[in-house]
């Protein structure tokens, strides 16, 4: 019987989140899902003492948060001329489902 260490499952799930994030057409969804995968890689990297993995993914999380903040800041004040409504962050997050 094949047995996996629980930390291996964290590494596999991190890889899965990264792959799924790259299939997103919405940049907001991509950055959120990618950040989850990067966080799991940080946990994995620290546990197995692969510090370059942990550091690089921590930096990617910071970059994702910075870019999500900029998207939120710009979209919050953007006026839709057709409907005269303010766009908000959640519009961009769920734009494929609206």
C-alpha positions in Angstrom: 0.0 0.0 0.0 1.3 3.5 -0.9 1.5 5.9 2.0 2.2 9.6 1.7 3.5 11.9 4.4 0.9 14.6 5.0 3.4 17.3 4.0 3.5 15.7 0.5 -0.2 16.3 0.2 0.4 19.9 1.0 3.0 20.1 -1.8 0.7 18.3 -4.3 -2.3 20.5 -3.4 0.0 23.6 -3.8 0.9 22.5 -7.3 -2.7 21.8 -8.1 -3.7 25.4 -7.0 -1.0 26.9 -9.1 -2.1 24.9 -12.2 -5.7 25.8 -11.6 -4.8 29.5 -11.2 -3.2 29.5 -14.6 -6.5 28.4 -16.2 -8.4 31.5 -14.9 -9.4 34.1 -17.4 -10.0 36.7 -14.6 -6.8 38.2 -13.3 -8.3 38.6 -9.9 -9.3 35.0 -9.6 -5.8 34.0 -10.9 -4.0 36.1 -8.3 -6.3 34.8 -5.4 -6.0 31.1 -6.3 -2.3 31.5 -7.1 -1.8 33.1 -3.7 -3.4 30.1 -2.0 -1.1 27.8 -3.9 1.9 29.9 -3.0 1.0 29.9 0.7 0.8 26.1 0.6 4.3 26.1 -1.0 5.6 28.4 1.7 4.3 25.9 4.3 5.8 23.0 2.4 9.1 24.7 1.8 9.5 25.6 5.5 8.6 22.1 6.6 11.1 20.4 4.3 13.7 23.1 4.8 13.6 24.2 1.2 14.0 27.8 2.0 14.4 29.1 -1.6 10.9 27.6 -2.3 9.4 29.3 0.7 11.1 32.7 0.1 10.2 32.9 -3.6 6.6 31.9 -3.0 6.3 34.4 -0.1 7.5 37.1 -2.5 4.9 36.0 -5.1 2.2 36.3 -2.4 3.3 39.9 -1.7 3.3 40.7 -5.4 -0.2 39.2 -5.8 -1.5 41.2 -2.8 0.0 44.4 -4.2 -1.5 43.9 -7.6 -4.9 42.9 -6.1 -4.8 46.1 -4.0 -4.1 48.2 -7.2 -7.0 46.5 -9.0 -9.3 47.2 -6.1 -8.2 50.8 -5.8 -8.6 51.5 -9.5 -11.8 49.5 -10.0 -13.5 51.1 -6.9 -13.4 54.6 -8.5 -14.0 53.5 -12.1 -17.4 54.8 -13.3 -19.4 52.7 -15.8 -20.7 55.3 -18.2 -23.5 53.1 -19.5 -25.1 52.3 -16.1 -23.6 55.1 -14.0 -22.6 52.7 -11.3 -19.4 52.3 -9.5 -17.5 49.1 -10.1 -16.4 47.3 -7.1 -13.8 44.6 -6.4 -16.3 41.8 -6.4 -17.5 42.7 -9.9 -14.1 41.7 -11.2 -13.9 38.6 -9.0 -17.2 37.3 -10.3 -17.4 38.8 -13.8 -17.5 35.4 -15.5 -20.6 34.4 -13.5 -22.6 37.7 -14.0 
